[in-house]
Amino acid sequence: MLKTYNYKELTADQLQQLLDRNTDPNHAIQDTVSQIIQEVRTHGDQALKAYAKQFDKVDLEKLYLDADEIEELAMGISRDQMRALEIAFQNIYKFHQTQLKRERVVETMPGVKCWREVRPIEKVGLYIPGGSAVLPSTLLMLGIPAKIAGCKEIVVCSPPQNNGKINGFVAYCLRLLKIEKIYLVGGAQAVAAMAFGTESIPKVNKIFGPGNQFVTKAKSIVQGISDVSIDMPAGPSEVLVIADDSANPAYVAADLLAQAEHGSDSQAILVCTDKAIAKAVEKEVESQLQVLPRRELAEKAMDNSYIILADSLEEAMQFSNAYAPEHLILETNEWKPLINKVLNAGSVFLGHLTPESAGDYASGTNHTLPTSGYARSYSGVSVDSFVKKITFQQIDEQGLQQIGSTVEILAELEGLQAHKNAVSIRLKDRK
């Protein structure tokens, strides 16, 4: 099932083919998504209800659930399930709370003070995927930092279930977050609705959340044609596991399949320094696949996955940094020396007892991460994602005397006389 490649034998073209994923060479996804966006911009709620019928197979009278409906659904889950969500909430809150920090005032010259202050993004949109798996954990990962940041309006969109509602787990997370409305909209149409607004759904300033290739493409398009920004291109999930002869093949296989079961377009990569371990992992994958409820999806994802044989952990890290995985797991006793070698990754899991699923749910770190190689330039979601940092400066009389001539000279050499005059007129008054 898993194709195996020797890292040293790969040509530059072969390597690039392995690094590329989720491409849209014929623009089929882009064309479809562009049409959906235009429909939502033109027809608003009417288009959203039509898409709910087409994609979600449900007729919606209204596009949202209110606080009473959310409360009723939330109370339908078991106490053990509530407690698990509460523990996850607490750990995620604890980790993210430390990220909101006040910066100190810097006096760059005597009398010249500069600093930054944090302000929340006022209106944010959170997309919570539905489809083949409903992800209440994603609501916690996005809602908690939004609340900590102090965002005034949090708009949540998630696809409706067959009964025209959401499941009780998502409802309970809404209750924990004190969010009293959720919009029953999924896919690219949800992104369009939050970007441009409809009769029911408010327009937001920034859109957050992972999704399939259609959701990811919609986020990229609306960022280019509206004044709305996005968190990152967060598409189909992926994991890269680096393993050596100290790895447990059963653990490695479980970690690969944990990503593969997200969907058929997910990808799970093993980079291994030991051929025997790689073979053992393949056998474990076959064995563990047999009992997975989402076996069909996981098999398709594994068909799109592969093994790289490397001569050393350093060589394995070279491939990992080129791939820039969303999730990187270092299943080796020698993980400590590798930390400084990690250049491109969304989130990193260290050692044999740190499964990626712990980060997905409850360790506290955020699971909304860059995919498709965007970890080369993007970070995962944090409180910083929900705030703006505004610079301030204040100059007193001493500061104006100190900095004035420097500004005058620089303005003059750039040929901007009015810039110079803005300083000169003040200096003249001081004399």
C-alpha positions in Angstrom: 0.0 0.0 0.0 2.7 2.5 1.0 5.2 3.4 -1.7 8.8 3.5 -0.4 11.5 5.8 -1.7 15.2 6.1 -0.8 15.9 9.8 0.0 19.4 9.7 -1.6 18.1 8.3 -4.9 15.4 10.9 -5.5 16.0 13.3 -8.4 15.0 16.9 -7.9 11.8 16.4 -9.9 10.8 13.3 -7.9 11.5 15.1 -4.7 9.3 18.1 -5.8 6.5 15.7 -6.8 6.6 14.2 -3.3 6.5 17.7 -1.7 3.5 18.9 -3.7 0.1 18.2 -2.4 -3.5 19.4 -2.8 -2.8 21.0 -6.2 -5.6 22.1 -8.5 -3.8 21.9 -11.9 -7.0 22.4 -14.0 -8.5 25.0 -11.7 -11.6 22.9 -11.3 -11.8 23.6 -7.6 -11.1 27.3 -8.1 -13.9 27.6 -10.7 -16.4 25.8 -8.6 -15.6 27.9 -5.5 -15.6 31.2 -7.5 -19.1 30.4 -8.7 -20.3 29.6 -5.1 -18.9 32.9 -3.8 -20.6 34.8 -6.6 -23.9 33.1 -5.8 -23.7 34.0 -2.1 -22.7 37.6 -2.8 -25.7 38.0 -5.2 -28.4 36.0 -3.5 -27.4 35.9 0.2 -29.5 33.6 2.4 -31.4 32.2 -0.5 -28.2 30.8 -2.0 -27.1 29.4 1.4 -30.4 27.5 1.8 -30.1 26.2 -1.7 -26.6 25.0 -1.0 -27.7 23.4 2.3 -30.2 21.4 0.3 -27.7 20.5 -2.4 -24.7 19.6 -0.3 -26.1 18.8 3.2 -29.4 17.3 2.0 -31.4 19.4 4.5 -34.2 22.0 4.1 -33.5 24.9 6.4 -36.3 27.3 7.5 -33.7 29.5 9.2 -29.9 29.6 9.0 -29.1 29.6 12.7 -29.7 28.1 16.1 -30.3 30.4 19.1 -29.2 30.1 22.8 -32.2 28.0 23.9 -31.8 25.5 21.0 -28.0 25.2 21.7 -28.7 24.6 25.4 -31.2 21.8 24.7 -28.7 20.1 22.4 -25.8 20.6 24.9 -27.7 18.9 27.7 -28.2 15.8 25.6 -24.6 14.5 26.0 -23.3 12.4 28.9 -21.6 13.8 31.9 -18.3 12.0 31.0 -18.4 13.7 27.6 -19.1 17.0 29.2 -16.1 16.5 31.6 -13.8 15.6 28.8 -14.7 18.8 26.9 -14.3 20.8 30.1 -10.8 19.4 30.7 -9.8 20.2 27.1 -11.3 23.7 27.5 -9.2 24.3 30.7 -6.0 23.1 29.2 -6.4 25.1 25.9 -7.3 28.2 27.9 -4.3 27.8 30.3 -1.9 27.5 27.4 -3.3 30.4 25.3 -3.8 32.8 28.3 0.0 33.3 28.6 0.1 34.6 25.0 -1.6 37.9 25.8 1.3 40.1 27.0 1.8 43.8 27.4 5.0 45.2 25.8 7.2 47.8 27.5 7.7 51.4 26.4 11.1 51.9 24.6 12.9 55.2 24.7 14.8 55.1 21.4 16.4 58.5 22.2 16.0 60.8 25.2 12.5 62.2 24.9 11.4 59.8 22.1 9.1 57.1 23.4 7.7 54.2 21.3 5.5 51.2 22.2 2.9 48.8 20.9 -0.6 48.1 22.4 -2.8 45.1 21.7 -6.3 45.6 20.4 -8.7 42.7 19.5 -10.0 42.2 16.0 -13.6 43.3 16.5 -15.5 40.8 14.3 -14.1 37.3 13.6 -15.6 34.3 11.8 -14.9 30.8 12.9 -15.5 27.9 10.5 -16.0 24.6 12.2 -15.9 21.7 9.7 -18.6 19.1 9.5 -18.9 16.7 6.7 -17.5 13.2 7.4 -16.5 14.2 11.0 -17.8 16.9 13.3 -15.1 18.6 15.1 -16.1 20.3 18.5 -12.4 20.4 19.3 -11.9 23.0 16.5 -14.5 25.2 18.1 -12.5 25.2 21.3 -9.2 25.8 19.5 -10.7 28.9 17.7 -13.2 30.2 20.3 -10.9 30.2 23.3 -8.1 32.5 21.8 -10.9 34.7 20.3 -12.4 35.1 23.8 -9.0 35.7 25.5 -8.2 38.3 22.8 -11.4 40.1 23.6 -13.1 40.0 20.2 -16.5 41.8 20.4 -18.3 39.6 17.9 -17.7 35.9 17.2 -19.6 34.5 14.3 -19.6 30.6 14.1 -20.5 28.7 11.0 -20.8 24.9 10.8 -22.6 22.6 8.3 -26.1 21.4 9.5 -26.6 17.7 10.3 -29.5 15.7 8.6 -31.9 17.0 11.2 -31.1 20.6 10.5 -29.2 21.0 13.8 -25.7 20.6 15.2 -24.5 17.8 17.4 -24.5 18.1 21.2 -20.7 18.2 21.5 -20.4 21.4 19.4 -23.4 22.8 21.4 -21.7 22.1 24.7 -18.5 23.9 23.4 -20.7 26.9 22.5 -22.0 26.8 26.0 -18.5 26.7 27.5 -17.5 29.6 25.3 -20.7 31.6 26.1 -21.5 31.9 22.4 -25.3 32.1 21.9 -25.8 31.6 18.2 -24.4 29.3 15.5 -25.1 29.6 11.8 -25.9 26.4 9.9 -23.7 26.9 6.9 -20.8 24.8 5.6 -18.2 24.7 2.9 -17.1 27.5 0.6 -20.5 29.1 1.0 -19.8 29.7 4.7 -16.6 31.5 3.9 -18.4 33.6 1.3 -21.2 34.5 3.8 -18.7 35.6 6.5 -16.6 37.6 4.0 -19.5 39.6 2.4 -22.4 39.2 4.9 -26.0 38.0 4.1 -29.4 38.9 5.5 -28.7 36.5 8.4 -24.9 36.3 8.7 -22.8 39.3 9.7 -19.8 40.3 7.7 -16.5 39.8 9.7 -13.0 41.2 9.6 -11.1 37.9 9.7 -12.0 34.3 8.9 -10.5 31.3 10.8 -10.7 27.6 10.6 -9.6 24.5 8.7 -11.5 22.7 6.0 -11.3 20.7 2.8 -9.7 22.0 -0.5 -12.9 23.9 -1.3 -12.9 25.8 2.0 -9.2 26.5 1.7 -9.6 27.8 -1.8 -12.6 30.0 -0.8 -10.5 31.6 2.0 -7.7 32.4 -0.4 -10.1 33.9 -3.0 -12.1 36.1 -0.6 -8.9 37.5 0.9 -8.0 38.7 -2.6 -11.4 40.2 -3.5 -12.6 41.7 -0.2 -11.3 43.5 2.8 -11.4 40.4 4.9 -8.2 38.6 6.0 -7.7 34.9 6.9 -5.8 33.0 9.5 -3.9 30.8 7.1 -4.4 28.3 4.2 -5.4 25.4 6.5 -6.6 22.5 4.2 -6.6 18.7 4.4 -4.7 17.3 7.4 -1.2 15.8 7.2 1.5 14.3 9.4 5.1 13.4 9.0 6.6 10.9 11.4 10.4 10.6 11.8 11.4 7.2 13.3 14.6 5.3 14.0 15.3 1.8 15.4 14.1 2.9 18.8 10.5 3.4 17.5 7.6 1.2 18.3 6.0 0.2 14.9 2.5 -0.1 16.5 2.8 3.5 17.8 4.0 4.8 14.5 1.3 3.1 12.5 -1.4 4.4 14.9 -0.1 8.0 14.4 -0.1 7.7 10.7 -3.7 6.3 10.7 -4.8 9.0 13.1 -4.2 11.6 10.3 -5.4 9.3 7.5 -8.8 8.9 9.0 -9.5 12.6 8.7 -10.3 12.2 5.0 -9.3 10.7 1.7 -7.2 13.8 0.8 -5.2 13.6 4.0 -1.5 12.5 3.9 0.6 10.5 6.3 4.4 10.3 5.7 6.9 8.1 7.4 10.6 9.1 7.2 12.6 6.2 8.7 16.2 5.4 9.2 15.7 1.7 9.7 14.3 -0.6 7.0 13.1 -3.3 9.4 11.1 -0.7 11.4 9.6 0.6 8.1 8.5 -2.9 7.1 7.0 -3.5 10.6 5.1 -0.2 10.4 3.6 -1.3 7.0 2.4 -4.5 8.6 0.9 -2.6 11.6 -0.9 -0.2 9.3 -2.5 -3.1 7.5 -3.5 -4.7 10.7 -4.9 -1.6 12.5 -6.8 -0.5 9.3 -9.0 -3.6 9.5 -10.8 -2.4 12.7 -11.2 1.3 11.9 -14.8 2.5 11.4 -13.5 5.0 8.9 -11.4 2.4 7.1 -12.4 3.3 3.6 -11.4 7.0 4.0 -8.1 6.0 5.8 -7.2 3.5 3.0 -7.6 6.2 0.3 -5.4 8.6 2.3 -2.8 5.9 2.8 -2.8 5.3 -1.0 -1.7 9.0 -1.2 1.0 8.5 1.4 4.5 7.0 1.4 7.7 6.0 3.2 11.1 7.7 2.8 14.2 5.8 3.8 16.9 8.0 5.2 20.5 7.2 6.2 20.4 9.3 9.4 18.1 11.5 11.6 19.8 14.6 10.1 18.9 13.4 6.6 15.3 12.7 7.8 15.1 16.3 9.1 16.3 17.6 5.8 13.3 16.0 4.1 10.9 17.1 6.9 12.0 20.8 6.6 11.5 20.6 2.8 8.0 19.0 3.2 7.1 21.5 6.0 4.4 19.3 7.7 1.4 20.4 9.6 2.2 17.9 12.3 5.7 16.5 12.9 6.2 13.6 15.3 9.8 12.6 16.4 9.5 9.0 17.4 13.1 8.5 18.5 15.0 8.4 21.8 17.2 11.2 20.3 14.5 13.8 19.9 16.2 16.5 22.0 19.1 17.2 19.6 16.6 17.4 16.7 14.6 20.3 18.2 17.0 23.0 16.9 17.0 21.4 13.5 13.2 21.8 13.1 12.8 24.8 10.7 9.4 24.2 9.1 6.5 22.6 11.0 3.1 23.5 12.3 3.2 21.6 15.6 5.9 19.2 16.9 5.4 16.1 19.1 8.4 14.8 20.9 9.2 11.2 21.9 7.4 7.9 21.9 4.6 8.9 24.3 3.4 12.1 22.7 0.8 11.2 20.1 -0.5 13.9 17.8 -4.0 13.3 18.9 -3.1 14.7 22.3 -2.5 18.0 20.6 -5.6 17.6 18.5 -7.8 17.6 21.6 -6.5 18.4 25.0 -2.8 19.0 25.7 -3.5 22.8 25.3 -1.6 23.7 22.1 -3.7 24.8 19.1 -4.6 22.3 16.3 -5.5 24.9 13.6 -2.2 24.7 11.7 -0.8 25.5 8.3 -0.9 22.7 5.7 0.3 22.0 2.2 3.8 23.4 2.9 2.6 26.7 4.3 4.4 25.9 7.6 7.4 27.4 5.8 5.9 30.9 6.3 2.8 30.6 8.6 2.3 29.8 12.3 -0.6 28.0 13.8 -3.5 29.9 15.3 -2.8 31.6 18.7 -4.1 34.6 20.6 -1.9 36.7 18.3 -4.1 35.7 15.4 -7.1 37.5 16.9 -5.4 40.8 17.8 -3.8 43.7 16.1 -0.7 45.4 17.6 -0.9 49.2 17.2 2.3 51.3 17.5 2.3 54.5 19.6 4.9 57.2 19.9 5.3 60.4 21.9 8.0 63.0 21.5 8.6 65.8 24.1 10.7 69.0 23.6 13.9 67.3 24.4 13.1 64.5 22.0 12.2 66.9 19.2 15.6 68.6 19.6 17.3 65.2 19.6 15.6 63.7 16.5 14.6 66.8 14.5 17.7 67.3 12.4 17.9 63.6 11.5 14.3 63.7 10.2 14.9 66.9 8.3 18.0 65.5 6.5 16.3 62.2 5.6 13.2 64.0 4.3 15.3 66.3 2.2 17.4 63.5 0.7 14.1 61.8 -0.3 12.8 65.0 -1.8 9.8 65.3 0.5 9.8 68.9 1.6 6.5 68.8 3.5 7.8 66.0 5.6 10.8 68.2 6.5 8.6 71.2 7.2 6.4 69.3 9.7 9.6 69.1 11.8 11.1 72.4 11.0 8.0 74.4 11.9 8.0 72.8 15.4 11.8 73.4 15.9 11.3 77.0 14.9 8.6 77.5 17.5 10.8 76.0 20.2 13.5 78.7 19.4 
